[in-house]
Each structure stands twice: as structure tokens, then as C-alpha cells.
Amino acid sequence: MIYIGLPVYNEQHTIGLLLWRIRALLTEQGRDFQLLVVDDASTDDTAAVLEPYRRVLPLTVLTNETRQGYAASVERLIREAVRRSDYPKRDGVLILQGDFSEAPELIPEMVRCFEGGADVVAARTLQARALPRPVRAARIGGSLLARTLPVPDQVEDPLCGYRLYRLVALKRVLDRTRGGDPLLRHDGWAANVELLLSVWPHVRRFENVDVELDYSRHSRDTRLRPGRQLWDVFRASRDRRLRQLGSSGTEAGTGGIEATAKG
């Protein structure tokens, strides 16, 4: 089973089309899948748009009563997928944005890599179309800051959250989380780095897959705030816990993590 997790906030214009596109892609491949959406207290008509899709798709909508942010929404998606899975060694959860900026057409290739044995399949952003100036500036700055993080050499784009994780690796991470402590303590791009470092000690095989960001399909202005994103990545770079995770992950990886790249 592949769980498709989408953290959503005010995406009334894109979320329905995106769900239908994902459904078409995975149905063509004959894949078993479930769609999980976290509606992070949207103030537009996102909830109304989602409602009819719940009747015709394998879709579950989880609603935050108050806005929790990207990291909390991703963590809720991960926990829900792990809770539902009866076969975590075979099942996976794929996280992507609900604004169509990350091409869903990459999903079948990511699933093929996953079924070929990869524990994490990560999108590697090499190109971007119609990239807004704030996003371009933030990605350059974020990439520079990411060099100070203990990211494994195999990971070529640690800021991108478009990834497919094997659930058994995430389950092992969650089992070690104490009580109600959050798994992700940083938001935005920093949460993507934090999640990767947390799961890395349990990864045996890792694959990169090229993706093109496409902001031309946006129906709204980007909500990305460069200063906030860079501040979160900077805070993550100073987080002693993340440095320990990176160190333990590197030590674990020396035993034979296999990394490959798909063009």
C-alpha cells in the first residue's frame, strides 16, 4: 500500500485536480493506494472542494481545528500512515505539496524505485519553471545553510520534502519518540531535513529522482517567506539533537547504505 500524504492550507483551486491526477497515475500502474490529506485549518473553500472526492476516491481528510503549520501536518500524516499499515515493511508514505508545484507525474517512478528495494526515494530539484524571486533567493540561501547540517553525502537536495518513505523505518523512529513529544521540532524546509536525519539510521537503500519545480501551475502567489525559512534552517543547524542524529546516521550508513540516482 502506498499512502499519499498531502499537507494542505487554502488550496481550493488545486487540491481536487491534484487528487484526480494522482488517482489516474496510480490506477494506470495498478497500484494500491490511499490518499491522506491534512487540512491545516483552511479559511477558503478547501474543505468544500474535498468533500465530493471523499465519496469517489480512497481519501481520508484529517482536519486541524487551528493552524498547526507544515511540520505538524506532515507529522500527523506520517503517524496516520504508520497507524493504518498492517505491513510496514512493504508499505510506504509519499509526502508532496497540495499546490501542484511538485509534479505528480514523478510518483510512478518513485514507486517503482521503492518496490525495487529503496527505503527512501527523494526528489532532487535540478530545475525550476516560473520560480518566484523570493523562492529562488530562499533556495540559494537555504542550500548554503544546509551545508552546515550533518546531511549524508547521498542526499543531494535535503530541503525538498517530496519523498517516499518505507513505513517500517518511520515506525522505528516513532517507537523511540517519548510519549507525546513531537518528532518534528522545526518547521518548513528544516522539517524536511529533520525528518530525513531521524529516519536515516534505519535506511538501507536510498535513491534520488530528478524533479522539476513548476510554479507556473500556481493559482495564487507563493506563501513562502524567505526570512522565516532561512531562520528555521539556521535554528536546525544549531540543534544539538540533529547533529547527534546525523552522526548516528553516518555511522549506521557506513555499514552499506546503497545510494543510486535516477535521471
Secondary structure as UniProt FT lines:
FT   STRAND          2..8
FT   TURN            12..14
FT   HELIX           15..28
FT   TURN            29..30
FT   STRAND          33..39
FT   HELIX           46..56
FT   STRAND          59..63
FT   HELIX           70..84
FT   TURN            88..90
FT   STRAND          92..95
FT   HELIX           104..106
FT   HELIX           107..115
FT   TURN            116..117
FT   STRAND          120..129
FT   HELIX           133..146
FT   TURN            147..148
FT   TURN            153..154
FT   TURN            158..159
FT   STRAND          163..166
FT   HELIX           167..175
FT   TURN            179..180
FT   HELIX           189..199
FT   HELIX           200..202
FT   STRAND          205..214
FT   HELIX           215..217
FT   HELIX           226..237
FT   HELIX           240..253
FT   TURN            254..256
FT   STRAND          258..262
//
